[in-house]
Amino acid sequence: MKKTLIVFLFSLLLFPLGLWATHNRAGEITYEHISGLTYRITVTTYTNESSVTADRCSLDVFFGDGTSATVSRVNGGACGGSSAGCQHCGVSIGNNTKLNIYITEHTYPSTGTYRITMEDPNRNQGVVNIPNSVQVVFFIYAELNIFPGGTANSSPQLTNPPVDDACLNVRYEHNPGAVDQDISNNGLSDSLSYKLVTCLGNGGAPIPNYTLPDKWGPGPDNVISIDPVTGTLSWDSPKIQGEYNVAILIEEWREIGGTVTKIGSVLRDLQITVDVCQTNNPPQIQPIPDTCVTATEALNKRVTAIDNDFLPPNFIERQSVELSATGDPFYVQGNKASFPTKTAQRIVSQDFDWSTQCNHIRSYPYFVVFRAEDNAPNVRLTDYLDWRINVLAPAPTNINAEPLGAGINVTWGYALCTNAAGYRIYRRVDSLGYEAPLCETGIPASTGYQLVGTIVGAGSTTFFDNDNGKGLISGQKYCYMVYAYFDDGAESYPSTESCATLRKEVPIITRVSVNTTNATTGSDTVKWAKPTELDVQKYPGPYQYKILRKVNNGSFTTVGSSIVSSDLDLIDTIFVDNGINTLDNQHTYQIEIYSNQILVGPSRPATSPWLKLKPLDNRMELSLDIDVPWQNRTMYVYRQNSSGTFDYVDSANTLIFTDSNLINGQEYCYYITTKGDYSDTALEFPILNNSQIRCDTVVDKQAPCPPQNLNVKSECELFFNDLTWLNPNDICDTTDDVVSYNVYYRPFSQGDFSVIEQIQGAENTAVLFDNLESVAGCYAITAIDSFDNESPFSNVVCVDNCPYYELPNIFTPGKDGQNDQYIPLPGWRYVQEVDMTIYNRWGEVVYTATDPALGWDGSTTEGKGLPNGTYFYVCKVYEIRLEGIVERILKGTVTLLRESGQPTN
């Protein structure tokens, strides 16, 4: 019985390969969300039509949750012949290729990540880049992520078939035509990315010795690659005839909770047949620039493909070209794009038409893939063209800004696209006249507009701006723009600009300037403009101003008041605040106006310019703290000369200025004059204010530039490290007084640095460390200037040891002075210690040691001589490396061979 069984199995091994499943050419798995946790799963395969004995009426599909199902084929009519009994027999698509579709539904137990797989023996015979392909399993998969909270996902559908022809030495292209219906139907900003991966075999493992097709054939032009965004695969110049398989991994991404997350993937296994073509080149689709369209508008584009080849055998008739398209716009809800497939000789043109709707607005572009295929008799060649279309939201209309009390009320309309999530309102001082360029949505920061409000909901089209309760500034011209935003991050074109100025119903401060700098007798001048648009019916006279002041971050207190008068023109609008400490304190002022002793309102507060000094090496850095309702555009710097008067030094358009070429150790005194204005030209122009006078001594407190280009030449076997670097005095504009260096070192890649050498002289930019016990470690250099300021670290350079520790396999104890002890081979280095254990042939420990030099004389640890023979050792070697002490284990045997006459035990 056993003999019969063996013969039977052997006969199976010798059975003709044609009877095995040598048929799988290409395919993929896709899925579609039905409801809840239920998904429709589709397995698509392309097989050799001639392999009838390997035809599959059904396939086993594994759902990734520990369950599987046998899924029947659903396309084509009933089978006959050897496949009789199949209800559906697949569809022949020519070129000895059959399309097979298997569909099932599955309900998953819970949220999670599931890998849907199909494995079928075997691939078709003769695939060039898969060794012995006829015996290699065909494996495809799709990854499904089911997230909590009802976030559902369907995989992209691949609309171009994965079986293609190519010609020798002619560029080949393929695009899977992936369409993500989640993008189209649910308004979700899913995006797809593409990459080439290794084809899979048994159990989903990468096929051993698999190579990309471009490894077959010579030449630098033989390159295969894929565009990670469009998915177009390009093979520049196939060199060897035959069939090749390539795997494309298509991954889906979605923003979930503010994080871009991979939500699924599909693996396409593509087969390319390279053949000899007689004077055939692929047709060429004429380039089309990427574009945008405003939702509710129609997009029309004529697309043309040209093929100048002739048909064999007489080469008189031109080849015909079939032009088709696929992509997101053909699958959207509502108005779908139109591009009927068209065929014509040599030149074929067709119109792309799409009447867009508001529900087509999204942040991610729509992809269209055009495909042109010729009708060559043996090898039909194709050309692909990727086209991106951004469907943009229209701008809000009828924007209007109206002053209202201490704020401005902004209104607008947005009747077209009610699917907006809300609006963002932007403001700037004074008009810009910005008009958005074509295809640019939102409001760029370069306009100077700043976000001041966000409204949720498309139905709310009004916003009151009072600067978060602080009130806007009278006399300033405020301009507004609005755009709509959508749930997926899409933004509309911005509205036009609308501007308004608050009514001048309260005083407007136009000056806060320091007159005298002193700790006890200092003074400030405060000036303001009277309210010229005060409602005298609502606020009848008499009127009075009150002047309030606060010191630094304190509270406002009243420090002065004007006369009382029914005529505002008779009340002075200048106040001089005397007897204050302007040397140490910054003062903020506010003016209140009263009608019949009732407060009408306060001005916006304004501070005096507050000058700060920062001494540097031969320089002084001046900076200004100031908070005023007008816009300061320039500051003028004045420095005191030897006679006590102040000279003009320079101006700056920022609040920081550096005065250079000063003398260390010398005191310098400064004040600043600021120049600014309101956007209302009826107010005082220009507005000039002085800071207090401030003095300080220039002292070099600034660290020099660090040394650069530290280089460590490490000679591991010679036990030295040679360090070189560049002198900061020669390469840094702000450093000219480096006098020495600190050399920092740490023995391992982690840990603290410590100074190991101090080098005098900026010109000495090298140091040699030799006779080292370990060359491993990290180095950094700092520069020290003449005021003992130390620079930051230079670049850190780390080097490693090259440990060497090997053991001989024989030694001869005796008294001739040669090979009397068991020691490491000569040249051992960078070993901290060892843990050596030597065993006899019975496994008994006869000797141990921790000293790397060993020095075993053939005796036990107790000093008893051992007989000749072979001994076994395990030696743990603790090597000094950059990452720390690293253990390496040596195992082996050593033969003990005593000289004649030497004692043994």
Secondary structure, DSSP 8 states (H G I E B T S, - for coil): -HHHHHHHHHHHHTS-GGGS-TTEEEEEEEEEEEETTEEEEEEEEEEETT-GGG--SEEEEE-SSS-EEEEEB-SSS---GGGTT-S---EEEETTEEEEEEEEEEE-SSSEEEEEEEEES-B-TTBTTSTTGGGS-EEEEEEEEE-GGG------EE-S-SEEEEETTS-EEE---EE-HHHHHH----EEEEEEE--B-GGG-B-TT---GGGSS-STT--EEE-TTT--EEES---S-EEEEEEEEEEEEEEETTEEEEEEEEEEEEEEEEE--SS----EE-----EEEETTSEEEEEEEEE---B-TTTT-SB-EEEEEEEEGGGS-SSS--B---EEEESEEEEEEEEE--GGG--SS-EEEEEEEEE--SS---EEEEEEEEEEEB---EEEEEEEETTEEEEEEE--S-TT--EEEEEEEES-------TT--S--GGG--EEEEEEESTT--EEEESTTTT---TT-EEEEEEEEE-TTS-BB-----EEEE----S-EEEEEEEEE--TTTEEEEEEEE--TT--TTTS-S-EEEEEEEEETTS--EEEEE---BS-GGGS--EEEEEEE-TTT--EEEEEEEEETTEEEEE---EE--EEEEEEETTEEEEEEE---SSEEEEEEEEEE-TTS-EEEEEEESSSEEEE-S--TT-EEEEEEEEEEE-S-TTS-SSEEEE---EEEE----S-----EEEEEEEEGGGTEEEEEEE-HHHH-TT---EEEEEEEEESSSSS--EEEEEEE-TT--EEEE-S-S---EEEEEEEEETT--B------EEE----B----SEE--SSSSSS-SB---TT-BSEEEEEEEEE-TTS-EEEEE-STT--B-SB-TTS-B--SEEEEEEEEEEEEETTEEEEEEEEEEEEE---TT----
